[in-house]
C-alpha cells in the first residue's frame, strides 16, 4: 500500500487529502487505496464532482473521529489530560459541514428535481432492471 500527496494536487487522492488531516505520507492515516475507496463509495451515479469529494472527505473524517474517540477516550494522567470525545465531536462537526457544502452544490447543479422509478409488479421490475442495464452501457 502507498500514500502520496502532491502540491499542486495531481489526483483526486491529493485533493481528498487536502480536506482531511492526512498530509503526512511518512505516517499516513489512510493509504491511497483507502482514500480511493472513500471516493468510490461517495460517488452517486458514477459521477465524480466536487460534491462527491466533499462527501468522501466527510466519510474519512468520521472514521478519524471514531478512531480518536476510541483511542483517546477521556484520560487524566498527572498533569496531562486527553479528551477523545471532544476531538471526535469537532471532527464530526467538520464532517457535517462538508456534507452541507456538498448538498448545497448538488442543489445548485440539479435544480432540486429528481426522477424515481417505482416498481409495482413483476413487469415493472423487469422494465427497471432493463433500464438500469441500458444506463450502465
C-alpha positions in Angstrom: 0.0 0.0 0.0 1.1 3.5 -0.8 0.5 7.0 0.4 1.0 10.0 -1.9 0.4 13.8 -1.5 1.4 16.3 -4.2 1.1 20.1 -4.2 -0.4 21.2 -6.5 -2.9 18.3 -6.4 -2.4 15.9 -9.3 -5.1 13.4 -8.5 -8.4 13.1 -6.6 -6.4 11.4 -3.8 -4.3 14.5 -3.4 -7.5 16.7 -3.3 -9.2 14.5 -0.7 -6.1 14.5 1.5 -6.3 18.4 1.5 -9.7 18.2 3.1 -8.8 15.7 5.8 -5.9 16.0 8.3 -3.8 13.3 6.4 -1.0 15.0 4.6 2.0 13.2 6.2 2.9 10.5 3.7 5.6 9.1 6.0 3.0 8.1 8.6 -0.4 8.4 6.9 -3.8 7.8 8.5 -5.1 6.3 5.2 -3.3 4.6 2.4 -4.1 5.7 -1.2 -6.3 2.6 -1.8 -8.4 3.5 1.3 -8.8 7.1 0.0 -9.9 5.7 -3.4 -12.4 3.5 -1.6 -13.9 6.6 0.2 -14.2 8.3 -3.2 -15.8 5.3 -4.8 -18.3 4.9 -2.0 -19.3 8.6 -2.2 -20.0 8.5 -5.9 -23.6 8.7 -6.8 -24.5 7.6 -10.3 -20.8 7.1 -11.2 -20.1 10.9 -11.4 -17.0 12.4 -9.8 -17.6 16.0 -8.9 -16.8 18.4 -6.1 -19.8 17.2 -4.0 -18.6 13.7 -4.3 -15.1 14.7 -3.0 -16.7 16.6 -0.1 -18.8 13.6 0.9 -15.8 11.3 0.7 -13.8 13.7 2.9 -16.7 13.8 5.4 -16.8 9.9 5.5 -13.0 9.8 6.0 -13.2 12.4 8.8 -15.9 10.4 10.5 -13.6 7.4 10.5 -10.8 9.5 12.0 -13.3 10.9 14.7 -14.3 7.4 15.7 -10.7 6.3 15.9 -9.9 9.3 18.1 -12.8 8.7 20.4 -11.9 5.0 20.8 -8.2 5.6 21.2 -8.0 8.7 23.4 -11.2 8.4 25.4 -11.1 10.7 28.4 -7.8 10.3 30.3 -6.2 12.3 33.0 -2.7 11.3 34.0 -0.8 13.6 36.3 -0.8 17.0 34.7 -1.8 15.7 31.2 -5.4 15.4 30.0 -6.8 14.0 26.8 -10.4 14.0 25.7 -11.2 11.9 22.7 -14.9 12.7 22.9 -14.2 16.4 22.3 -11.8 15.7 19.4 -14.4 13.3 17.9 -17.2 15.9 18.3 -15.1 18.6 16.5 -14.3 16.2 13.7 -17.9 15.2 13.3 -18.9 18.8 13.1 -16.3 19.3 10.3 -17.8 16.2 8.5 -21.3 17.7 8.8 -20.1 21.0 7.4 -18.6 19.2 4.4 -21.8 17.3 3.8 -23.8 20.6 4.0 -21.5 22.1 1.4 -21.9 19.1 -0.9 -25.7 19.3 -0.5 -25.6 23.0 -1.5 -23.5 22.2 -4.6 -26.0 19.4 -5.6 -29.0 21.7 -5.0 -27.4 24.4 -7.3 -26.5 22.0 -10.0 -29.6 19.8 -10.1 -32.3 22.4 -9.5 -33.8 20.2 -6.8 -35.6 17.9 -9.2 -35.0 14.1 -9.5 -36.8 11.2 -11.1 -37.6 8.0 -9.2 -38.6 4.7 -10.9 -41.1 2.8 -9.0 -41.7 -0.9 -9.1 -45.3 -2.1 -8.6 -45.3 -5.6 -10.1 -43.1 -8.1 -11.9 -43.4 -6.4 -15.2 -42.3 -3.0 -13.9 -39.4 -4.7 -12.0 -38.1 -6.3 -15.3 -38.5 -2.9 -17.0 -36.5 -1.2 -14.3 -33.7 -3.8 -14.5 -33.6 -3.4 -18.3 -33.4 0.4 -17.9 -30.6 0.1 -15.4 -28.7 -2.1 -17.8 -29.1 0.5 -20.6 -28.0 3.3 -18.4 -24.8 1.5 -17.5 -23.8 0.9 -21.1 
